[in-house]
Amino acid sequence: MKTVYETKGTCSKAIELDVDDATGIINSVQFIGGCAGNIAGISQLVRGMKAEDVISRLEGVRCGLKPTSCPDQLATALRQIITR
């Protein structure tokens, strides 16, 4: 399922995701805005992983003093997708 998640509290503005409905495998992730190298790296690392595994690794990651981060927002978006 392709979806767009609008991030909250990060430099990135949104995350475009494609997650297989049947398997929960992440086909693609693209951040809109944010730190180019970091978000490109995250996108490459999570491709092919199960959404649940990514959530368990990235949920709660903070960016400096902010209460969230791009990885944390990705975990939030994935949680919304798999609980629909």
mmCIF file of the N, C-alpha and C atoms, coordinates in Angstrom:
data_MODEL
# 
_entry.id   MODEL 
# 
loop_
_atom_site.group_PDB 
_atom_site.id 
_atom_site.type_symbol 
_atom_site.label_atom_id 
_atom_site.label_alt_id 
_atom_site.label_comp_id 
_atom_site.label_asym_id 
_atom_site.label_entity_id 
_atom_site.label_seq_id 
_atom_site.pdbx_PDB_ins_code 
_atom_site.Cartn_x 
_atom_site.Cartn_y 
_atom_site.Cartn_z 
_atom_site.occupancy 
_atom_site.B_iso_or_equiv 
_atom_site.pdbx_formal_charge 
_atom_site.auth_seq_id 
_atom_site.auth_comp_id 
_atom_site.auth_asym_id 
_atom_site.auth_atom_id 
_atom_site.pdbx_PDB_model_num 
ATOM 1   N N  . MET A 1 1  ? 0.844  -1.170 0.000  1.00 0.00 ? 1  MET A N  1 
ATOM 2   C CA . MET A 1 1  ? 0.000  0.000  0.000  1.00 0.00 ? 1  MET A CA 1 
ATOM 3   C C  . MET A 1 1  ? 0.893  1.238  0.000  1.00 0.00 ? 1  MET A C  1 
ATOM 4   N N  . LYS A 1 2  ? 0.631  2.123  -0.915 1.00 0.00 ? 2  LYS A N  1 
ATOM 5   C CA . LYS A 1 2  ? 1.364  3.384  -0.970 1.00 0.00 ? 2  LYS A CA 1 
ATOM 6   C C  . LYS A 1 2  ? 0.599  4.416  -0.154 1.00 0.00 ? 2  LYS A C  1 
ATOM 7   N N  . THR A 1 3  ? 1.343  5.163  0.641  1.00 0.00 ? 3  THR A N  1 
ATOM 8   C CA . THR A 1 3  ? 0.721  6.184  1.479  1.00 0.00 ? 3  THR A CA 1 
ATOM 9   C C  . THR A 1 3  ? 1.706  7.320  1.725  1.00 0.00 ? 3  THR A C  1 
ATOM 10  N N  . VAL A 1 4  ? 1.183  8.461  2.108  1.00 0.00 ? 4  VAL A N  1 
ATOM 11  C CA . VAL A 1 4  ? 2.008  9.613  2.474  1.00 0.00 ? 4  VAL A CA 1 
ATOM 12  C C  . VAL A 1 4  ? 1.662  9.975  3.908  1.00 0.00 ? 4  VAL A C  1 
ATOM 13  N N  . TYR A 1 5  ? 2.692  10.078 4.743  1.00 0.00 ? 5  TYR A N  1 
ATOM 14  C CA . TYR A 1 5  ? 2.529  10.446 6.143  1.00 0.00 ? 5  TYR A CA 1 
ATOM 15  C C  . TYR A 1 5  ? 3.132  11.835 6.337  1.00 0.00 ? 5  TYR A C  1 
ATOM 16  N N  . GLU A 1 6  ? 2.357  12.769 6.872  1.00 0.00 ? 6  GLU A N  1 
ATOM 17  C CA . GLU A 1 6  ? 2.864  14.112 7.165  1.00 0.00 ? 6  GLU A CA 1 
ATOM 18  C C  . GLU A 1 6  ? 3.532  14.088 8.535  1.00 0.00 ? 6  GLU A C  1 
ATOM 19  N N  . THR A 1 7  ? 4.836  14.365 8.541  1.00 0.00 ? 7  THR A N  1 
ATOM 20  C CA . THR A 1 7  ? 5.604  14.301 9.786  1.00 0.00 ? 7  THR A CA 1 
ATOM 21  C C  . THR A 1 7  ? 5.281  15.474 10.698 1.00 0.00 ? 7  THR A C  1 
ATOM 22  N N  . LYS A 1 8  ? 5.600  15.295 11.969 1.00 0.00 ? 8  LYS A N  1 
ATOM 23  C CA . LYS A 1 8  ? 5.378  16.323 12.981 1.00 0.00 ? 8  LYS A CA 1 
ATOM 24  C C  . LYS A 1 8  ? 6.657  16.495 13.800 1.00 0.00 ? 8  LYS A C  1 
ATOM 25  N N  . GLY A 1 9  ? 7.149  17.723 13.894 1.00 0.00 ? 9  GLY A N  1 
ATOM 26  C CA . GLY A 1 9  ? 8.297  18.008 14.747 1.00 0.00 ? 9  GLY A CA 1 
ATOM 27  C C  . GLY A 1 9  ? 9.647  17.689 14.159 1.00 0.00 ? 9  GLY A C  1 
ATOM 28  N N  . THR A 1 10 ? 9.736  17.522 12.841 1.00 0.00 ? 10 THR A N  1 
ATOM 29  C CA . THR A 1 10 ? 11.017 17.217 12.198 1.00 0.00 ? 10 THR A CA 1 
ATOM 30  C C  . THR A 1 10 ? 11.279 18.159 11.027 1.00 0.00 ? 10 THR A C  1 
ATOM 31  N N  . CYS A 1 11 ? 12.504 18.144 10.547 1.00 0.00 ? 11 CYS A N  1 
ATOM 32  C CA . CYS A 1 11 ? 12.856 18.944 9.375  1.00 0.00 ? 11 CYS A CA 1 
ATOM 33  C C  . CYS A 1 11 ? 12.171 18.412 8.121  1.00 0.00 ? 11 CYS A C  1 
ATOM 34  N N  . SER A 1 12 ? 12.009 17.092 8.044  1.00 0.00 ? 12 SER A N  1 
ATOM 35  C CA . SER A 1 12 ? 11.290 16.533 6.893  1.00 0.00 ? 12 SER A CA 1 
ATOM 36  C C  . SER A 1 12 ? 9.812  16.893 7.029  1.00 0.00 ? 12 SER A C  1 
ATOM 37  N N  . LYS A 1 13 ? 9.161  17.047 5.897  1.00 0.00 ? 13 LYS A N  1 
ATOM 38  C CA . LYS A 1 13 ? 7.753  17.456 5.878  1.00 0.00 ? 13 LYS A CA 1 
ATOM 39  C C  . LYS A 1 13 ? 6.799  16.280 5.739  1.00 0.00 ? 13 LYS A C  1 
ATOM 40  N N  . ALA A 1 14 ? 7.265  15.215 5.075  1.00 0.00 ? 14 ALA A N  1 
ATOM 41  C CA . ALA A 1 14 ? 6.410  14.059 4.839  1.00 0.00 ? 14 ALA A CA 1 
ATOM 42  C C  . ALA A 1 14 ? 7.284  12.851 4.508  1.00 0.00 ? 14 ALA A C  1 
ATOM 43  N N  . ILE A 1 15 ? 6.643  11.671 4.578  1.00 0.00 ? 15 ILE A N  1 
ATOM 44  C CA . ILE A 1 15 ? 7.303  10.424 4.202  1.00 0.00 ? 15 ILE A CA 1 
ATOM 45  C C  . ILE A 1 15 ? 6.365  9.686  3.251  1.00 0.00 ? 15 ILE A C  1 
ATOM 46  N N  . GLU A 1 16 ? 6.880  9.345  2.075  1.00 0.00 ? 16 GLU A N  1 
ATOM 47  C CA . GLU A 1 16 ? 6.130  8.525  1.130  1.00 0.00 ? 16 GLU A CA 1 
ATOM 48  C C  . GLU A 1 16 ? 6.562  7.083  1.342  1.00 0.00 ? 16 GLU A C  1 
ATOM 49  N N  . LEU A 1 17 ? 5.577  6.199  1.606  1.00 0.00 ? 17 LEU A N  1 
ATOM 50  C CA . LEU A 1 17 ? 5.884  4.810  1.921  1.00 0.00 ? 17 LEU A CA 1 
ATOM 51  C C  . LEU A 1 17 ? 5.131  3.861  1.005  1.00 0.00 ? 17 LEU A C  1 
ATOM 52  N N  . ASP A 1 18 ? 5.763  2.738  0.719  1.00 0.00 ? 18 ASP A N  1 
ATOM 53  C CA . ASP A 1 18 ? 5.100  1.645  0.017  1.00 0.00 ? 18 ASP A CA 1 
ATOM 54  C C  . ASP A 1 18 ? 5.390  0.382  0.820  1.00 0.00 ? 18 ASP A C  1 
ATOM 55  N N  . VAL A 1 19 ? 4.350  -0.162 1.469  1.00 0.00 ? 19 VAL A N  1 
ATOM 56  C CA . VAL A 1 19 ? 4.472  -1.350 2.300  1.00 0.00 ? 19 VAL A CA 1 
ATOM 57  C C  . VAL A 1 19 ? 3.521  -2.406 1.753  1.00 0.00 ? 19 VAL A C  1 
ATOM 58  N N  . ASP A 1 20 ? 4.025  -3.630 1.558  1.00 0.00 ? 20 ASP A N  1 
ATOM 59  C CA . ASP A 1 20 ? 3.200  -4.727 1.062  1.00 0.00 ? 20 ASP A CA 1 
ATOM 60  C C  . ASP A 1 20 ? 2.158  -5.091 2.117  1.00 0.00 ? 20 ASP A C  1 
ATOM 61  N N  . ASP A 1 21 ? 0.894  -5.041 1.744  1.00 0.00 ? 21 ASP A N  1 
ATOM 62  C CA . ASP A 1 21 ? -0.204 -5.324 2.678  1.00 0.00 ? 21 ASP A CA 1 
ATOM 63  C C  . ASP A 1 21 ? -0.141 -6.746 3.236  1.00 0.00 ? 21 ASP A C  1 
ATOM 64  N N  . ALA A 1 22 ? 0.190  -7.701 2.392  1.00 0.00 ? 22 ALA A N  1 
ATOM 65  C CA . ALA A 1 22 ? 0.160  -9.103 2.797  1.00 0.00 ? 22 ALA A CA 1 
ATOM 66  C C  . ALA A 1 22 ? 1.318  -9.487 3.715  1.00 0.00 ? 22 ALA A C  1 
ATOM 67  N N  . THR A 1 23 ? 2.503  -8.960 3.438  1.00 0.00 ? 23 THR A N  1 
ATOM 68  C CA . THR A 1 23 ? 3.697  -9.404 4.174  1.00 0.00 ? 23 THR A CA 1 
ATOM 69  C C  . THR A 1 23 ? 4.214  -8.383 5.186  1.00 0.00 ? 23 THR A C  1 
ATOM 70  N N  . GLY A 1 24 ? 3.841  -7.132 5.040  1.00 0.00 ? 24 GLY A N  1 
ATOM 71  C CA . GLY A 1 24 ? 4.377  -6.090 5.906  1.00 0.00 ? 24 GLY A CA 1 
ATOM 72  C C  . GLY A 1 24 ? 5.794  -5.695 5.553  1.00 0.00 ? 24 GLY A C  1 
ATOM 73  N N  . ILE A 1 25 ? 6.258  -6.119 4.386  1.00 0.00 ? 25 ILE A N  1 
ATOM 74  C CA . ILE A 1 25 ? 7.611  -5.788 3.925  1.00 0.00 ? 25 ILE A CA 1 
ATOM 75  C C  . ILE A 1 25 ? 7.596  -4.392 3.302  1.00 0.00 ? 25 ILE A C  1 
ATOM 76  N N  . ILE A 1 26 ? 8.610  -3.606 3.635  1.00 0.00 ? 26 ILE A N  1 
ATOM 77  C CA . ILE A 1 26 ? 8.734  -2.249 3.111  1.00 0.00 ? 26 ILE A CA 1 
ATOM 78  C C  . ILE A 1 26 ? 9.361  -2.303 1.719  1.00 0.00 ? 26 ILE A C  1 
ATOM 79  N N  . ASN A 1 27 ? 8.623  -1.800 0.737  1.00 0.00 ? 27 ASN A N  1 
ATOM 80  C CA . ASN A 1 27 ? 9.131  -1.752 -0.639 1.00 0.00 ? 27 ASN A CA 1 
ATOM 81  C C  . ASN A 1 27 ? 9.941  -0.490 -0.886 1.00 0.00 ? 27 ASN A C  1 
ATOM 82  N N  . SER A 1 28 ? 9.486  0.639  -0.353 1.00 0.00 ? 28 SER A N  1 
ATOM 83  C CA . SER A 1 28 ? 10.219 1.884  -0.539 1.00 0.00 ? 28 SER A CA 1 
ATOM 84  C C  . SER A 1 28 ? 9.816  2.906  0.515  1.00 0.00 ? 28 SER A C  1 
ATOM 85  N N  . VAL A 1 29 ? 10.762 3.798  0.803  1.00 0.00 ? 29 VAL A N  1 
ATOM 86  C CA . VAL A 1 29 ? 10.552 4.921  1.725  1.00 0.00 ? 29 VAL A CA 1 
ATOM 87  C C  . VAL A 1 29 ? 11.249 6.121  1.120  1.00 0.00 ? 29 VAL A C  1 
ATOM 88  N N  . GLN A 1 30 ? 10.547 7.238  1.051  1.00 0.00 ? 30 GLN A N  1 
ATOM 89  C CA . GLN A 1 30 ? 11.162 8.469  0.569  1.00 0.00 ? 30 GLN A CA 1 
ATOM 90  C C  . GLN A 1 30 ? 10.726 9.616  1.471  1.00 0.00 ? 30 GLN A C  1 
ATOM 91  N N  . PHE A 1 31 ? 11.693 10.278 2.078  1.00 0.00 ? 31 PHE A N  1 
ATOM 92  C CA . PHE A 1 31 ? 11.419 11.445 2.906  1.00 0.00 ? 31 PHE A CA 1 
ATOM 93  C C  . PHE A 1 31 ? 11.363 12.679 2.019  1.00 0.00 ? 31 PHE A C  1 
ATOM 94  N N  . ILE A 1 32 ? 10.477 13.584 2.347  1.00 0.00 ? 32 ILE A N  1 
ATOM 95  C CA . ILE A 1 32 ? 10.377 14.868 1.658  1.00 0.00 ? 32 ILE A CA 1 
ATOM 96  C C  . ILE A 1 32 ? 10.957 15.909 2.610  1.00 0.00 ? 32 ILE A C  1 
ATOM 97  N N  . GLY A 1 33 ? 12.100 16.470 2.239  1.00 0.00 ? 33 GLY A N  1 
ATOM 98  C CA . GLY A 1 33 ? 12.806 17.401 3.107  1.00 0.00 ? 33 GLY A CA 1 
ATOM 99  C C  . GLY A 1 33 ? 13.679 16.644 4.100  1.00 0.00 ? 33 GLY A C  1 
ATOM 100 N N  . GLY A 1 34 ? 14.353 17.378 4.966  1.00 0.00 ? 34 GLY A N  1 
ATOM 101 C CA . GLY A 1 34 ? 15.210 16.762 5.978  1.00 0.00 ? 34 GLY A CA 1 
ATOM 102 C C  . GLY A 1 34 ? 16.659 16.720 5.550  1.00 0.00 ? 34 GLY A C  1 
ATOM 103 N N  . CYS A 1 35 ? 17.475 16.057 6.343  1.00 0.00 ? 35 CYS A N  1 
ATOM 104 C CA . CYS A 1 35 ? 18.919 15.933 6.101  1.00 0.00 ? 35 CYS A CA 1 
ATOM 105 C C  . CYS A 1 35 ? 19.165 14.862 5.045  1.00 0.00 ? 35 CYS A C  1 
ATOM 106 N N  . ALA A 1 36 ? 19.558 15.274 3.865  1.00 0.00 ? 36 ALA A N  1 
ATOM 107 C CA . ALA A 1 36 ? 19.606 14.400 2.684  1.00 0.00 ? 36 ALA A CA 1 
ATOM 108 C C  . ALA A 1 36 ? 20.353 13.089 2.910  1.00 0.00 ? 36 ALA A C  1 
ATOM 109 N N  . GLY A 1 37 ? 21.538 13.146 3.448  1.00 0.00 ? 37 GLY A N  1 
ATOM 110 C CA . GLY A 1 37 ? 22.327 11.925 3.636  1.00 0.00 ? 37 GLY A CA 1 
ATOM 111 C C  . GLY A 1 37 ? 21.703 10.968 4.634  1.00 0.00 ? 37 GLY A C  1 
ATOM 112 N N  . ASN A 1 38 ? 21.242 11.506 5.742  1.00 0.00 ? 38 ASN A N  1 
ATOM 113 C CA . ASN A 1 38 ? 20.645 10.655 6.779  1.00 0.00 ? 38 ASN A CA 1 
ATOM 114 C C  . ASN A 1 38 ? 19.376 9.973  6.293  1.00 0.00 ? 38 ASN A C  1 
ATOM 115 N N  . ILE A 1 39 ? 18.504 10.728 5.670  1.00 0.00 ? 39 ILE A N  1 
ATOM 116 C CA . ILE A 1 39 ? 17.241 10.122 5.255  1.00 0.00 ? 39 ILE A CA 1 
ATOM 117 C C  . ILE A 1 39 ? 17.425 9.175  4.079  1.00 0.00 ? 39 ILE A C  1 
ATOM 118 N N  . ALA A 1 40 ? 18.399 9.451  3.218  1.00 0.00 ? 40 ALA A N  1 
ATOM 119 C CA . ALA A 1 40 ? 18.698 8.514  2.133  1.00 0.00 ? 40 ALA A CA 1 
ATOM 120 C C  . ALA A 1 40 ? 19.219 7.206  2.713  1.00 0.00 ? 40 ALA A C  1 
ATOM 121 N N  . GLY A 1 41 ? 20.068 7.307  3.719  1.00 0.00 ? 41 GLY A N  1 
ATOM 122 C CA . GLY A 1 41 ? 20.606 6.112  4.376  1.00 0.00 ? 41 GLY A CA 1 
ATOM 123 C C  . GLY A 1 41 ? 19.517 5.304  5.050  1.00 0.00 ? 41 GLY A C  1 
ATOM 124 N N  . ILE A 1 42 ? 18.640 5.968  5.779  1.00 0.00 ? 42 ILE A N  1 
ATOM 125 C CA . ILE A 1 42 ? 17.530 5.281  6.442  1.00 0.00 ? 42 ILE A CA 1 
ATOM 126 C C  . ILE A 1 42 ? 16.668 4.573  5.407  1.00 0.00 ? 42 ILE A C  1 
ATOM 127 N N  . SER A 1 43 ? 16.353 5.260  4.337  1.00 0.00 ? 43 SER A N  1 
ATOM 128 C CA . SER A 1 43 ? 15.506 4.680  3.288  1.00 0.00 ? 43 SER A CA 1 
ATOM 129 C C  . SER A 1 43 ? 16.124 3.416  2.704  1.00 0.00 ? 43 SER A C  1 
ATOM 130 N N  . GLN A 1 44 ? 17.430 3.440  2.466  1.00 0.00 ? 44 GLN A N  1 
ATOM 131 C CA . GLN A 1 44 ? 18.125 2.273  1.915  1.00 0.00 ? 44 GLN A CA 1 
ATOM 132 C C  . GLN A 1 44 ? 18.151 1.118  2.918  1.00 0.00 ? 44 GLN A C  1 
ATOM 133 N N  . LEU A 1 45 ? 18.378 1.435  4.183  1.00 0.00 ? 45 LEU A N  1 
ATOM 134 C CA . LEU A 1 45 ? 18.493 0.393  5.203  1.00 0.00 ? 45 LEU A CA 1 
ATOM 135 C C  . LEU A 1 45 ? 17.186 -0.344 5.459  1.00 0.00 ? 45 LEU A C  1 
ATOM 136 N N  . VAL A 1 46 ? 16.069 0.355  5.430  1.00 0.00 ? 46 VAL A N  1 
ATOM 137 C CA . VAL A 1 46 ? 14.796 -0.277 5.791  1.00 0.00 ? 46 VAL A CA 1 
ATOM 138 C C  . VAL A 1 46 ? 14.123 -0.994 4.624  1.00 0.00 ? 46 VAL A C  1 
ATOM 139 N N  . ARG A 1 47 ? 14.538 -0.726 3.398  1.00 0.00 ? 47 ARG A N  1 
ATOM 140 C CA . ARG A 1 47 ? 13.927 -1.393 2.246  1.00 0.00 ? 47 ARG A CA 1 
ATOM 141 C C  . ARG A 1 47 ? 14.136 -2.899 2.369  1.00 0.00 ? 47 ARG A C  1 
ATOM 142 N N  . GLY A 1 48 ? 13.039 -3.652 2.229  1.00 0.00 ? 48 GLY A N  1 
ATOM 143 C CA . GLY A 1 48 ? 13.094 -5.107 2.330  1.00 0.00 ? 48 GLY A CA 1 
ATOM 144 C C  . GLY A 1 48 ? 12.886 -5.641 3.737  1.00 0.00 ? 48 GLY A C  1 
ATOM 145 N N  . MET A 1 49 ? 12.813 -4.742 4.718  1.00 0.00 ? 49 MET A N  1 
ATOM 146 C CA . MET A 1 49 ? 12.594 -5.172 6.100  1.00 0.00 ? 49 MET A CA 1 
ATOM 147 C C  . MET A 1 49 ? 11.105 -5.237 6.418  1.00 0.00 ? 49 MET A C  1 
ATOM 148 N N  . LYS A 1 50 ? 10.777 -6.027 7.445  1.00 0.00 ? 50 LYS A N  1 
ATOM 149 C CA . LYS A 1 50 ? 9.397  -6.058 7.936  1.00 0.00 ? 50 LYS A CA 1 
ATOM 150 C C  . LYS A 1 50 ? 9.143  -4.777 8.725  1.00 0.00 ? 50 LYS A C  1 
ATOM 151 N N  . ALA A 1 51 ? 7.963  -4.228 8.553  1.00 0.00 ? 51 ALA A N  1 
ATOM 152 C CA . ALA A 1 51 ? 7.598  -2.986 9.231  1.00 0.00 ? 51 ALA A CA 1 
ATOM 153 C C  . ALA A 1 51 ? 7.754  -3.117 10.748 1.00 0.00 ? 51 ALA A C  1 
ATOM 154 N N  . GLU A 1 52 ? 7.363  -4.249 11.312 1.00 0.00 ? 52 GLU A N  1 
ATOM 155 C CA . GLU A 1 52 ? 7.461  -4.444 12.764 1.00 0.00 ? 52 GLU A CA 1 
ATOM 156 C C  . GLU A 1 52 ? 8.898  -4.342 13.255 1.00 0.00 ? 52 GLU A C  1 
ATOM 157 N N  . ASP A 1 53 ? 9.841  -4.880 12.474 1.00 0.00 ? 53 ASP A N  1 
ATOM 158 C CA . ASP A 1 53 ? 11.255 -4.822 12.864 1.00 0.00 ? 53 ASP A CA 1 
ATOM 159 C C  . ASP A 1 53 ? 11.774 -3.390 12.843 1.00 0.00 ? 53 ASP A C  1 
ATOM 160 N N  . VAL A 1 54 ? 11.367 -2.625 11.840 1.00 0.00 ? 54 VAL A N  1 
ATOM 161 C CA . VAL A 1 54 ? 11.790 -1.224 11.746 1.00 0.00 ? 54 VAL A CA 1 
ATOM 162 C C  . VAL A 1 54 ? 11.205 -0.427 12.911 1.00 0.00 ? 54 VAL A C  1 
ATOM 163 N N  . ILE A 1 55 ? 9.953  -0.659 13.222 1.00 0.00 ? 55 ILE A N  1 
ATOM 164 C CA . ILE A 1 55 ? 9.316  0.045  14.345 1.00 0.00 ? 55 ILE A CA 1 
ATOM 165 C C  . ILE A 1 55 ? 10.081 -0.233 15.632 1.00 0.00 ? 55 ILE A C  1 
ATOM 166 N N  . SER A 1 56 ? 10.405 -1.491 15.891 1.00 0.00 ? 56 SER A N  1 
ATOM 167 C CA . SER A 1 56 ? 11.086 -1.836 17.146 1.00 0.00 ? 56 SER A CA 1 
ATOM 168 C C  . SER A 1 56 ? 12.473 -1.206 17.245 1.00 0.00 ? 56 SER A C  1 
ATOM 169 N N  . ARG A 1 57 ? 13.114 -0.972 16.119 1.00 0.00 ? 57 ARG A N  1 
ATOM 170 C CA . ARG A 1 57 ? 14.455 -0.371 16.139 1.00 0.00 ? 57 ARG A CA 1 
ATOM 171 C C  . ARG A 1 57 ? 14.454 1.157  16.182 1.00 0.00 ? 57 ARG A C  1 
ATOM 172 N N  . LEU A 1 58 ? 13.449 1.781  15.545 1.00 0.00 ? 58 LEU A N  1 
ATOM 173 C CA . LEU A 1 58 ? 13.495 3.228  15.377 1.00 0.00 ? 58 LEU A CA 1 
ATOM 174 C C  . LEU A 1 58 ? 12.570 4.017  16.300 1.00 0.00 ? 58 LEU A C  1 
ATOM 175 N N  . GLU A 1 59 ? 11.565 3.373  16.843 1.00 0.00 ? 59 GLU A N  1 
ATOM 176 C CA . GLU A 1 59 ? 10.614 4.080  17.703 1.00 0.00 ? 59 GLU A CA 1 
ATOM 177 C C  . GLU A 1 59 ? 11.335 4.665  18.917 1.00 0.00 ? 59 GLU A C  1 
ATOM 178 N N  . GLY A 1 60 ? 11.096 5.944  19.163 1.00 0.00 ? 60 GLY A N  1 
ATOM 179 C CA . GLY A 1 60 ? 11.680 6.614  20.323 1.00 0.00 ? 60 GLY A CA 1 
ATOM 180 C C  . GLY A 1 60 ? 13.019 7.290  20.078 1.00 0.00 ? 60 GLY A C  1 
ATOM 181 N N  . VAL A 1 61 ? 13.580 7.149  18.875 1.00 0.00 ? 61 VAL A N  1 
ATOM 182 C CA . VAL A 1 61 ? 14.845 7.830  18.551 1.00 0.00 ? 61 VAL A CA 1 
ATOM 183 C C  . VAL A 1 61 ? 14.566 9.330  18.521 1.00 0.00 ? 61 VAL A C  1 
ATOM 184 N N  . ARG A 1 62 ? 15.439 10.084 19.184 1.00 0.00 ? 62 ARG A N  1 
ATOM 185 C CA . ARG A 1 62 ? 15.248 11.533 19.242 1.00 0.00 ? 62 ARG A CA 1 
ATOM 186 C C  . ARG A 1 62 ? 16.326 12.243 18.438 1.00 0.00 ? 62 ARG A C  1 
ATOM 187 N N  . CYS A 1 63 ? 16.026 13.466 18.027 1.00 0.00 ? 63 CYS A N  1 
ATOM 188 C CA . CYS A 1 63 ? 16.972 14.315 17.308 1.00 0.00 ? 63 CYS A CA 1 
ATOM 189 C C  . CYS A 1 63 ? 17.321 15.477 18.234 1.00 0.00 ? 63 CYS A C  1 
ATOM 190 N N  . GLY A 1 64 ? 18.509 15.424 18.832 1.00 0.00 ? 64 GLY A N  1 
ATOM 191 C CA . GLY A 1 64 ? 18.901 16.472 19.775 1.00 0.00 ? 64 GLY A CA 1 
ATOM 192 C C  . GLY A 1 64 ? 17.918 16.568 20.920 1.00 0.00 ? 64 GLY A C  1 
ATOM 193 N N  . LEU A 1 65 ? 17.417 17.766 21.174 1.00 0.00 ? 65 LEU A N  1 
ATOM 194 C CA . LEU A 1 65 ? 16.463 17.985 22.257 1.00 0.00 ? 65 LEU A CA 1 
ATOM 195 C C  . LEU A 1 65 ? 15.010 17.814 21.834 1.00 0.00 ? 65 LEU A C  1 
ATOM 196 N N  . LYS A 1 66 ? 14.795 17.552 20.543 1.00 0.00 ? 66 LYS A N  1 
ATOM 197 C CA . LYS A 1 66 ? 13.429 17.350 20.054 1.00 0.00 ? 66 LYS A CA 1 
ATOM 198 C C  . LYS A 1 66 ? 12.878 16.032 20.607 1.00 0.00 ? 66 LYS A C  1 
ATOM 199 N N  . PRO A 1 67 ? 11.578 15.970 20.823 1.00 0.00 ? 67 PRO A N  1 
ATOM 200 C CA . PRO A 1 67 ? 10.992 14.727 21.343 1.00 0.00 ? 67 PRO A CA 1 
ATOM 201 C C  . PRO A 1 67 ? 10.817 13.634 20.280 1.00 0.00 ? 67 PRO A C  1 
ATOM 202 N N  . THR A 1 68 ? 11.180 13.931 19.040 1.00 0.00 ? 68 THR A N  1 
ATOM 203 C CA . THR A 1 68 ? 11.029 12.976 17.936 1.00 0.00 ? 68 THR A CA 1 
ATOM 204 C C  . THR A 1 68 ? 12.187 13.152 16.969 1.00 0.00 ? 68 THR A C  1 
ATOM 205 N N  . SER A 1 69 ? 12.156 12.416 15.866 1.00 0.00 ? 69 SER A N  1 
ATOM 206 C CA . SER A 1 69 ? 13.189 12.479 14.826 1.00 0.00 ? 69 SER A CA 1 
ATOM 207 C C  . SER A 1 69 ? 12.589 11.900 13.546 1.00 0.00 ? 69 SER A C  1 
ATOM 208 N N  . CYS A 1 70 ? 13.324 11.991 12.456 1.00 0.00 ? 70 CYS A N  1 
ATOM 209 C CA . CYS A 1 70 ? 12.855 11.378 11.216 1.00 0.00 ? 70 CYS A CA 1 
ATOM 210 C C  . CYS A 1 70 ? 12.696 9.855  11.377 1.00 0.00 ? 70 CYS A C  1 
ATOM 211 N N  . PRO A 1 71 ? 13.662 9.158  12.002 1.00 0.00 ? 71 PRO A N  1 
ATOM 212 C CA . PRO A 1 71 ? 13.456 7.723  12.212 1.00 0.00 ? 71 PRO A CA 1 
ATOM 213 C C  . PRO A 1 71 ? 12.236 7.421  13.088 1.00 0.00 ? 71 PRO A C  1 
ATOM 214 N N  . ASP A 1 72 ? 12.020 8.209  14.133 1.00 0.00 ? 72 ASP A N  1 
ATOM 215 C CA . ASP A 1 72 ? 10.862 8.016  15.000 1.00 0.00 ? 72 ASP A CA 1 
ATOM 216 C C  . ASP A 1 72 ? 9.568  8.266  14.238 1.00 0.00 ? 72 ASP A C  1 
ATOM 217 N N  . GLN A 1 73 ? 9.549  9.277  13.386 1.00 0.00 ? 73 GLN A N  1 
ATOM 218 C CA . GLN A 1 73 ? 8.361  9.559  12.584 1.00 0.00 ? 73 GLN A CA 1 
ATOM 219 C C  . GLN A 1 73 ? 8.097  8.437  11.580 1.00 0.00 ? 73 GLN A C  1 
ATOM 220 N N  . LEU A 1 74 ? 9.151  7.827  11.055 1.00 0.00 ? 74 LEU A N  1 
ATOM 221 C CA . LEU A 1 74 ? 8.987  6.669  10.175 1.00 0.00 ? 74 LEU A CA 1 
ATOM 222 C C  . LEU A 1 74 ? 8.330  5.529  10.944 1.00 0.00 ? 74 LEU A C  1 
ATOM 223 N N  . ALA A 1 75 ? 8.791  5.289  12.168 1.00 0.00 ? 75 ALA A N  1 
ATOM 224 C CA . ALA A 1 75 ? 8.183  4.241  12.998 1.00 0.00 ? 75 ALA A CA 1 
ATOM 225 C C  . ALA A 1 75 ? 6.708  4.535  13.252 1.00 0.00 ? 75 ALA A C  1 
ATOM 226 N N  . THR A 1 76 ? 6.382  5.789  13.517 1.00 0.00 ? 76 THR A N  1 
ATOM 227 C CA . THR A 1 76 ? 4.990  6.190  13.747 1.00 0.00 ? 76 THR A CA 1 
ATOM 228 C C  . THR A 1 76 ? 4.144  5.950  12.508 1.00 0.00 ? 76 THR A C  1 
ATOM 229 N N  . ALA A 1 77 ? 4.666  6.322  11.346 1.00 0.00 ? 77 ALA A N  1 
ATOM 230 C CA . ALA A 1 77 ? 3.943  6.114  10.093 1.00 0.00 ? 77 ALA A CA 1 
ATOM 231 C C  . ALA A 1 77 ? 3.716  4.630  9.836  1.00 0.00 ? 77 ALA A C  1 
ATOM 232 N N  . LEU A 1 78 ? 4.733  3.825  10.053 1.00 0.00 ? 78 LEU A N  1 
ATOM 233 C CA . LEU A 1 78 ? 4.601  2.386  9.837  1.00 0.00 ? 78 LEU A CA 1 
ATOM 234 C C  . LEU A 1 78 ? 3.595  1.764  10.799 1.00 0.00 ? 78 LEU A C  1 
ATOM 235 N N  . ARG A 1 79 ? 3.601  2.207  12.035 1.00 0.00 ? 79 ARG A N  1 
ATOM 236 C CA . ARG A 1 79 ? 2.636  1.687  13.022 1.00 0.00 ? 79 ARG A CA 1 
ATOM 237 C C  . ARG A 1 79 ? 1.207  1.979  12.553 1.00 0.00 ? 79 ARG A C  1 
ATOM 238 N N  . GLN A 1 80 ? 0.982  3.190  12.040 1.00 0.00 ? 80 GLN A N  1 
ATOM 239 C CA . GLN A 1 80 ? -0.348 3.529  11.520 1.00 0.00 ? 80 GLN A CA 1 
ATOM 240 C C  . GLN A 1 80 ? -0.738 2.637  10.357 1.00 0.00 ? 80 GLN A C  1 
ATOM 241 N N  . ILE A 1 81 ? 0.216  2.326  9.492  1.00 0.00 ? 81 ILE A N  1 
ATOM 242 C CA . ILE A 1 81 ? -0.080 1.496  8.329  1.00 0.00 ? 81 ILE A CA 1 
ATOM 243 C C  . ILE A 1 81 ? -0.446 0.079  8.746  1.00 0.00 ? 81 ILE A C  1 
ATOM 244 N N  . ILE A 1 82 ? 0.327  -0.511 9.645  1.00 0.00 ? 82 ILE A N  1 
ATOM 245 C CA . ILE A 1 82 ? 0.095  -1.921 9.971  1.00 0.00 ? 82 ILE A CA 1 
ATOM 246 C C  . ILE A 1 82 ? -1.086 -2.131 10.907 1.00 0.00 ? 82 ILE A C  1 
ATOM 247 N N  . THR A 1 83 ? -1.575 -1.058 11.544 1.00 0.00 ? 83 THR A N  1 
ATOM 248 C CA . THR A 1 83 ? -2.720 -1.223 12.439 1.00 0.00 ? 83 THR A CA 1 
ATOM 249 C C  . THR A 1 83 ? -4.041 -0.829 11.779 1.00 0.00 ? 83 THR A C  1 
ATOM 250 N N  . ARG A 1 84 ? -4.024 -0.543 10.491 1.00 0.00 ? 84 ARG A N  1 
ATOM 251 C CA . ARG A 1 84 ? -5.271 -0.206 9.773  1.00 0.00 ? 84 ARG A CA 1 
ATOM 252 C C  . ARG A 1 84 ? -6.112 -1.432 9.577  1.00 0.00 ? 84 ARG A C  1 
# 
